[in-house]
Amino acid sequence: MPSTFELCLEAELNDDEPIECDGPNGELIAVVRHQGKVYAVAGECPHQAAPMADAEVADGKITCCLHFWTWSLADGTPVEEAEEPLPMFPVVVENGKVLLQIAD
Ligand code: FES
């Protein structure tokens, strides 16, 4: 069973509005709830490090605010403009907490 790390409370999330959280090693992770599911993605855009907490989320996609690279929220694959994948992290919601799953 993987260990977990608490990123935030689900109550902190508004639909489609990513927030910035600290990961277990101090890295930035953006967390967003979209269509009832919670996702965690890299906190900085893989292009030029714009904060993904400022990204737009709609229709199953997340779009960086700076140059509009767009990825699928399902798996971080590029959809429009993006030239590389968006790193994503597995999360579960338990007892109102958004937990990052860490492989042992
Ligand atoms: S910094 Fe995100 S698309 Fe350029």
Backbone and ligand atoms as CSV (ligand in chain L), in Angstrom:
chain,resi,resn,atom,element,x,y,z
A,1,MET,N,N,0.839,-1.183,0.000
A,1,MET,CA,C,0.000,0.000,0.000
A,1,MET,C,C,0.886,1.249,0.000
A,2,PRO,N,N,0.613,2.196,-0.910
A,2,PRO,CA,C,1.467,3.388,-0.963
A,2,PRO,C,C,1.274,4.261,0.258
A,3,SER,N,N,2.316,4.982,0.631
A,3,SER,CA,C,2.147,5.965,1.693
A,3,SER,C,C,1.549,7.237,1.080
A,4,THR,N,N,1.108,8.129,1.925
A,4,THR,CA,C,0.436,9.322,1.428
A,4,THR,C,C,1.000,10.574,2.084
A,5,PHE,N,N,0.737,11.700,1.445
A,5,PHE,CA,C,1.162,13.006,1.954
A,5,PHE,C,C,0.000,13.975,1.741
A,6,GLU,N,N,-0.404,14.667,2.798
A,6,GLU,CA,C,-1.554,15.565,2.680
A,6,GLU,C,C,-1.172,16.847,1.948
A,7,LEU,N,N,-1.878,17.108,0.840
A,7,LEU,CA,C,-1.625,18.322,0.064
A,7,LEU,C,C,-2.493,19.484,0.537
A,8,CYS,N,N,-3.774,19.210,0.801
A,8,CYS,CA,C,-4.706,20.250,1.220
A,8,CYS,C,C,-5.986,19.574,1.664
A,9,LEU,N,N,-6.918,20.379,2.091
A,9,LEU,CA,C,-8.262,19.872,2.392
A,9,LEU,C,C,-9.138,20.062,1.159
A,10,GLU,N,N,-10.033,19.113,0.923
A,10,GLU,CA,C,-10.910,19.280,-0.235
A,10,GLU,C,C,-11.750,20.539,-0.085
A,11,ALA,N,N,-12.057,20.918,1.153
A,11,ALA,CA,C,-12.874,22.111,1.389
A,11,ALA,C,C,-12.187,23.390,0.912
A,12,GLU,N,N,-10.873,23.331,0.698
A,12,GLU,CA,C,-10.147,24.500,0.201
A,12,GLU,C,C,-10.343,24.695,-1.299
A,13,LEU,N,N,-10.891,23.677,-1.957
A,13,LEU,CA,C,-10.989,23.714,-3.418
A,13,LEU,C,C,-12.330,24.274,-3.871
A,14,ASN,N,N,-12.274,25.173,-4.852
A,14,ASN,CA,C,-13.458,25.566,-5.605
A,14,ASN,C,C,-13.347,24.904,-6.974
A,15,ASP,N,N,-14.444,24.436,-7.509
A,15,ASP,CA,C,-14.402,23.740,-8.794
A,15,ASP,C,C,-13.654,24.569,-9.845
A,16,ASP,N,N,-12.760,23.901,-10.543
A,16,ASP,CA,C,-12.055,24.464,-11.706
A,16,ASP,C,C,-11.112,25.614,-11.361
A,17,GLU,N,N,-10.787,25.760,-10.060
A,17,GLU,CA,C,-9.839,26.808,-9.662
A,17,GLU,C,C,-8.654,26.150,-8.961
A,18,PRO,N,N,-7.556,25.940,-9.685
A,18,PRO,CA,C,-6.401,25.266,-9.072
A,18,PRO,C,C,-5.824,26.079,-7.907
A,19,ILE,N,N,-5.310,25.373,-6.926
A,19,ILE,CA,C,-4.579,26.035,-5.841
A,19,ILE,C,C,-3.178,25.432,-5.763
A,20,GLU,N,N,-2.259,26.215,-5.212
A,20,GLU,CA,C,-0.874,25.769,-5.106
A,20,GLU,C,C,-0.639,25.124,-3.744
A,21,CYS,N,N,-0.014,23.950,-3.759
A,21,CYS,CA,C,0.289,23.231,-2.522
A,21,CYS,C,C,1.772,22.863,-2.515
A,22,ASP,N,N,2.281,22.607,-1.326
A,22,ASP,CA,C,3.658,22.125,-1.210
A,22,ASP,C,C,3.666,20.612,-1.224
A,23,GLY,N,N,4.529,20.029,-2.040
A,23,GLY,CA,C,4.689,18.583,-2.069
A,23,GLY,C,C,5.606,18.121,-0.949
A,24,PRO,N,N,5.818,16.824,-0.849
A,24,PRO,CA,C,6.595,16.268,0.268
A,24,PRO,C,C,8.061,16.695,0.261
A,25,ASN,N,N,8.575,17.099,-0.891
A,25,ASN,CA,C,9.972,17.525,-0.964
A,25,ASN,C,C,10.090,19.027,-1.233
A,26,GLY,N,N,9.027,19.756,-0.902
A,26,GLY,CA,C,9.047,21.200,-1.093
A,26,GLY,C,C,8.711,21.630,-2.509
A,27,GLU,N,N,8.460,20.655,-3.393
A,27,GLU,CA,C,8.094,21.017,-4.763
A,27,GLU,C,C,6.668,21.559,-4.799
A,28,LEU,N,N,6.374,22.384,-5.802
A,28,LEU,CA,C,5.036,22.943,-5.919
A,28,LEU,C,C,4.145,21.998,-6.712
A,29,ILE,N,N,2.947,21.813,-6.214
A,29,ILE,CA,C,1.953,20.961,-6.863
A,29,ILE,C,C,0.655,21.749,-6.917
A,30,ALA,N,N,0.027,21.767,-8.079
A,30,ALA,CA,C,-1.269,22.438,-8.215
A,30,ALA,C,C,-2.370,21.378,-8.117
A,31,VAL,N,N,-3.370,21.683,-7.317
A,31,VAL,CA,C,-4.481,20.756,-7.088
A,31,VAL,C,C,-5.764,21.416,-7.561
A,32,VAL,N,N,-6.568,20.654,-8.291
A,32,VAL,CA,C,-7.833,21.210,-8.782
A,32,VAL,C,C,-8.905,20.122,-8.774
A,33,ARG,N,N,-10.136,20.554,-8.485
A,33,ARG,CA,C,-11.276,19.643,-8.627
A,33,ARG,C,C,-12.037,20.046,-9.892
A,34,HIS,N,N,-12.275,19.047,-10.720
A,34,HIS,CA,C,-12.963,19.300,-11.994
A,34,HIS,C,C,-13.936,18.167,-12.239
A,35,GLN,N,N,-15.167,18.525,-12.480
A,35,GLN,CA,C,-16.217,17.532,-12.738
A,35,GLN,C,C,-16.220,16.434,-11.673
A,36,GLY,N,N,-16.048,16.860,-10.418
A,36,GLY,CA,C,-16.177,15.949,-9.296
A,36,GLY,C,C,-14.952,15.123,-8.963
A,37,LYS,N,N,-13.870,15.300,-9.722
A,37,LYS,CA,C,-12.659,14.523,-9.469
A,37,LYS,C,C,-11.513,15.482,-9.130
A,38,VAL,N,N,-10.637,15.055,-8.230
A,38,VAL,CA,C,-9.509,15.903,-7.825
A,38,VAL,C,C,-8.245,15.441,-8.547
A,39,TYR,N,N,-7.520,16.411,-9.086
A,39,TYR,CA,C,-6.288,16.148,-9.840
A,39,TYR,C,C,-5.128,16.928,-9.213
A,40,ALA,N,N,-3.937,16.362,-9.337
A,40,ALA,CA,C,-2.725,17.068,-8.909
A,40,ALA,C,C,-1.750,17.090,-10.082
A,41,VAL,N,N,-1.269,18.277,-10.398
A,41,VAL,CA,C,-0.338,18.439,-11.516
A,41,VAL,C,C,0.870,19.242,-11.036
A,42,ALA,N,N,1.891,19.270,-11.861
A,42,ALA,CA,C,3.076,20.064,-11.527
A,42,ALA,C,C,2.663,21.498,-11.211
A,43,GLY,N,N,3.276,22.085,-10.191
A,43,GLY,CA,C,2.915,23.436,-9.787
A,43,GLY,C,C,3.461,24.498,-10.710
A,44,GLU,N,N,4.462,24.117,-11.520
A,44,GLU,CA,C,5.038,25.052,-12.476
A,44,GLU,C,C,4.914,24.474,-13.875
A,45,CYS,N,N,4.553,25.324,-14.809
A,45,CYS,CA,C,4.392,24.888,-16.200
A,45,CYS,C,C,5.716,24.355,-16.739
A,46,PRO,N,N,5.685,23.233,-17.466
A,46,PRO,CA,C,6.923,22.692,-18.029
A,46,PRO,C,C,7.524,23.571,-19.127
A,47,HIS,N,N,6.799,24.573,-19.590
A,47,HIS,CA,C,7.329,25.465,-20.621
A,47,HIS,C,C,8.267,26.496,-19.986
A,48,GLN,N,N,7.707,27.478,-19.291
A,48,GLN,CA,C,8.546,28.518,-18.687
A,48,GLN,C,C,8.159,28.794,-17.245
A,49,ALA,N,N,7.666,27.741,-16.582
A,49,ALA,CA,C,7.474,27.761,-15.128
A,49,ALA,C,C,6.413,28.729,-14.626
A,50,ALA,N,N,5.464,29.074,-15.454
A,50,ALA,CA,C,4.341,29.865,-14.933
A,50,ALA,C,C,3.599,29.043,-13.883
A,51,PRO,N,N,3.022,29.701,-12.888
A,51,PRO,CA,C,2.307,28.939,-11.849
A,51,PRO,C,C,1.049,28.275,-12.404
A,52,MET,N,N,0.969,26.965,-12.235
A,52,MET,CA,C,-0.208,26.255,-12.733
A,52,MET,C,C,-1.433,26.530,-11.859
A,53,ALA,N,N,-1.232,27.154,-10.703
A,53,ALA,CA,C,-2.382,27.578,-9.900
A,53,ALA,C,C,-3.160,28.677,-10.622
A,54,ASP,N,N,-2.533,29.317,-11.619
A,54,ASP,CA,C,-3.214,30.350,-12.395
A,54,ASP,C,C,-3.800,29.793,-13.692
A,55,ALA,N,N,-3.717,28.481,-13.881
A,55,ALA,CA,C,-4.195,27.882,-15.135
A,55,ALA,C,C,-5.722,27.898,-15.200
A,56,GLU,N,N,-6.200,27.803,-16.432
A,56,GLU,CA,C,-7.643,27.689,-16.675
A,56,GLU,C,C,-7.993,26.212,-16.791
A,57,VAL,N,N,-9.097,25.827,-16.191
A,57,VAL,CA,C,-9.547,24.435,-16.258
A,57,VAL,C,C,-10.964,24.403,-16.815
A,58,ALA,N,N,-11.145,23.625,-17.878
A,58,ALA,CA,C,-12.478,23.495,-18.482
A,58,ALA,C,C,-12.485,22.286,-19.412
A,59,ASP,N,N,-13.611,21.642,-19.513
A,59,ASP,CA,C,-13.829,20.571,-20.492
A,59,ASP,C,C,-12.768,19.479,-20.441
A,60,GLY,N,N,-12.339,19.136,-19.248
A,60,GLY,CA,C,-11.361,18.056,-19.112
A,60,GLY,C,C,-9.945,18.462,-19.454
A,61,LYS,N,N,-9.714,19.776,-19.591
A,61,LYS,CA,C,-8.386,20.248,-19.992
A,61,LYS,C,C,-7.896,21.331,-19.033
A,62,ILE,N,N,-6.572,21.472,-18.981
A,62,ILE,CA,C,-5.961,22.534,-18.184
A,62,ILE,C,C,-5.027,23.318,-19.098
A,63,THR,N,N,-5.139,24.650,-19.028
A,63,THR,CA,C,-4.417,25.534,-19.943
A,63,THR,C,C,-3.583,26.526,-19.153
A,64,CYS,N,N,-2.289,26.552,-19.425
A,64,CYS,CA,C,-1.407,27.507,-18.775
A,64,CYS,C,C,-1.810,28.927,-19.166
A,65,CYS,N,N,-1.755,29.835,-18.180
A,65,CYS,CA,C,-2.214,31.205,-18.396
A,65,CYS,C,C,-1.253,32.015,-19.261
A,66,LEU,N,N,-0.010,31.547,-19.398
A,66,LEU,CA,C,0.994,32.401,-20.034
A,66,LEU,C,C,1.041,32.248,-21.560
A,67,HIS,N,N,1.240,31.025,-22.031
A,67,HIS,CA,C,1.305,30.826,-23.487
A,67,HIS,C,C,0.308,29.782,-23.957
A,68,PHE,N,N,-0.602,29.419,-23.069
A,68,PHE,CA,C,-1.766,28.611,-23.437
A,68,PHE,C,C,-1.454,27.183,-23.858
A,69,TRP,N,N,-0.338,26.659,-23.388
A,69,TRP,CA,C,-0.152,25.222,-23.558
A,69,TRP,C,C,-1.301,24.526,-22.837
A,70,THR,N,N,-1.862,23.519,-23.482
A,70,THR,CA,C,-3.057,22.863,-22.945
A,70,THR,C,C,-2.862,21.358,-22.912
A,71,TRP,N,N,-3.292,20.766,-21.799
A,71,TRP,CA,C,-3.142,19.324,-21.605
A,71,TRP,C,C,-4.475,18.697,-21.203
A,72,SER,N,N,-4.552,17.401,-21.416
A,72,SER,CA,C,-5.664,16.631,-20.876
A,72,SER,C,C,-5.473,16.481,-19.370
A,73,LEU,N,N,-6.537,16.735,-18.607
A,73,LEU,CA,C,-6.432,16.536,-17.162
A,73,LEU,C,C,-6.422,15.045,-16.812
A,74,ALA,N,N,-6.854,14.228,-17.742
A,74,ALA,CA,C,-6.912,12.795,-17.458
A,74,ALA,C,C,-5.516,12.209,-17.255
A,75,ASP,N,N,-4.567,12.662,-18.086
A,75,ASP,CA,C,-3.244,12.036,-18.006
A,75,ASP,C,C,-2.085,12.986,-18.338
A,76,GLY,N,N,-2.370,14.263,-18.519
A,76,GLY,CA,C,-1.297,15.223,-18.765
A,76,GLY,C,C,-0.752,15.220,-20.187
A,77,THR,N,N,-1.425,14.526,-21.097
A,77,THR,CA,C,-0.930,14.540,-22.472
A,77,THR,C,C,-1.261,15.876,-23.137
A,78,PRO,N,N,-0.365,16.342,-24.025
A,78,PRO,CA,C,-0.615,17.599,-24.714
A,78,PRO,C,C,-1.881,17.530,-25.568
A,79,VAL,N,N,-2.656,18.621,-25.547
A,79,VAL,CA,C,-3.874,18.698,-26.361
A,79,VAL,C,C,-3.717,19.796,-27.416
A,80,GLU,N,N,-3.329,20.997,-26.956
A,80,GLU,CA,C,-3.120,22.108,-27.896
A,80,GLU,C,C,-1.845,22.841,-27.486
A,81,GLU,N,N,-1.055,23.210,-28.426
A,81,GLU,CA,C,0.159,24.007,-28.225
A,81,GLU,C,C,1.266,23.273,-27.457
A,82,ALA,N,N,0.918,22.561,-26.405
A,82,ALA,CA,C,1.938,21.986,-25.519
A,82,ALA,C,C,2.887,21.068,-26.286
A,83,GLU,N,N,4.161,21.210,-25.982
A,83,GLU,CA,C,5.184,20.427,-26.672
A,83,GLU,C,C,5.743,19.323,-25.803
A,84,GLU,N,N,5.302,19.270,-24.556
A,84,GLU,CA,C,5.697,18.164,-23.693
A,84,GLU,C,C,4.592,17.902,-22.679
A,85,PRO,N,N,4.580,16.706,-22.093
A,85,PRO,CA,C,3.503,16.375,-21.166
A,85,PRO,C,C,3.559,17.211,-19.904
A,86,LEU,N,N,2.437,17.290,-19.230
A,86,LEU,CA,C,2.350,17.935,-17.925
A,86,LEU,C,C,2.467,16.846,-16.858
A,87,PRO,N,N,3.488,16.921,-16.002
A,87,PRO,CA,C,3.592,15.909,-14.946
A,87,PRO,C,C,2.351,15.915,-14.058
A,88,MET,N,N,1.851,14.717,-13.776
A,88,MET,CA,C,0.683,14.568,-12.908
A,88,MET,C,C,1.011,13.605,-11.786
A,89,PHE,N,N,0.277,13.713,-10.708
A,89,PHE,CA,C,0.545,12.903,-9.520
A,89,PHE,C,C,-0.747,12.240,-9.050
A,90,PRO,N,N,-0.646,10.997,-8.592
A,90,PRO,CA,C,-1.856,10.314,-8.125
A,90,PRO,C,C,-2.312,10.850,-6.773
A,91,VAL,N,N,-3.602,11.147,-6.683
A,91,VAL,CA,C,-4.165,11.616,-5.415
A,91,VAL,C,C,-5.463,10.861,-5.115
A,92,VAL,N,N,-5.764,10.771,-3.838
A,92,VAL,CA,C,-7.054,10.266,-3.389
A,92,VAL,C,C,-7.603,11.275,-2.384
A,93,VAL,N,N,-8.911,11.273,-2.225
A,93,VAL,CA,C,-9.543,12.104,-1.206
A,93,VAL,C,C,-10.088,11.174,-0.133
A,94,GLU,N,N,-9.605,11.366,1.078
A,94,GLU,CA,C,-10.047,10.542,2.202
A,94,GLU,C,C,-10.335,11.450,3.388
A,95,ASN,N,N,-11.500,11.281,3.970
A,95,ASN,CA,C,-11.888,12.074,5.145
A,95,ASN,C,C,-11.675,13.574,4.911
A,96,GLY,N,N,-11.989,14.029,3.707
A,96,GLY,CA,C,-11.898,15.450,3.404
A,96,GLY,C,C,-10.501,15.947,3.117
A,97,LYS,N,N,-9.527,15.033,3.099
A,97,LYS,CA,C,-8.144,15.429,2.829
A,97,LYS,C,C,-7.724,14.960,1.434
A,98,VAL,N,N,-7.015,15.838,0.721
A,98,VAL,CA,C,-6.457,15.451,-0.578
A,98,VAL,C,C,-5.059,14.892,-0.325
A,99,LEU,N,N,-4.907,13.600,-0.617
A,99,LEU,CA,C,-3.673,12.892,-0.274
A,99,LEU,C,C,-2.906,12.496,-1.528
A,100,LEU,N,N,-1.663,12.913,-1.584
A,100,LEU,CA,C,-0.768,12.476,-2.649
A,100,LEU,C,C,-0.322,11.051,-2.340
A,101,GLN,N,N,-0.420,10.179,-3.330
A,101,GLN,CA,C,0.019,8.796,-3.134
A,101,GLN,C,C,1.468,8.672,-3.572
A,102,ILE,N,N,2.259,8.127,-2.686
A,102,ILE,CA,C,3.699,8.011,-2.927
A,102,ILE,C,C,4.047,6.532,-3.028
A,103,ALA,N,N,4.631,6.150,-4.159
A,103,ALA,CA,C,5.004,4.748,-4.340
A,103,ALA,C,C,6.096,4.374,-3.340
A,104,ASP,N,N,5.980,3.192,-2.762
A,104,ASP,CA,C,7.006,2.735,-1.811
A,104,ASP,C,C,8.236,2.244,-2.553
L,1,FES,S1,S,4.883,29.124,-19.301
L,1,FES,FE1,FE,3.142,27.842,-19.533
L,1,FES,S2,S,2.775,27.815,-21.645
L,1,FES,FE2,FE,4.549,29.046,-21.415
